[in-house]
């Protein structure tokens, strides 16, 4: 019961922080990555296997913005594509 509360609370935090990150507060990508990772860890053998791939999308975005590597829309697409690719490989391999 308590793990379900923690899991869904971290999912809600991840969703809310993603909304704030998309509005321009780029430091919320880190919070979103941690929140979705905690959710996927606690949801482990059901939906958690698929949501762990989203962690890498948020991590790549947060790393790109932190080191000021994302300056154009094309850079944004490259980092999102890289995160999706790494997440896909981690889930299915």
Secondary structure, DSSP 4 states (H G I P E B T S, - for coil): -HHHHHHHHHHHHHHHHHHHHHTT-TTHHHHHHHHHHHHHHHTTTTTHHHHHHHHHHHHHHHHHHHTT---SHHHHHHHHHHHHHHHHHHHH-
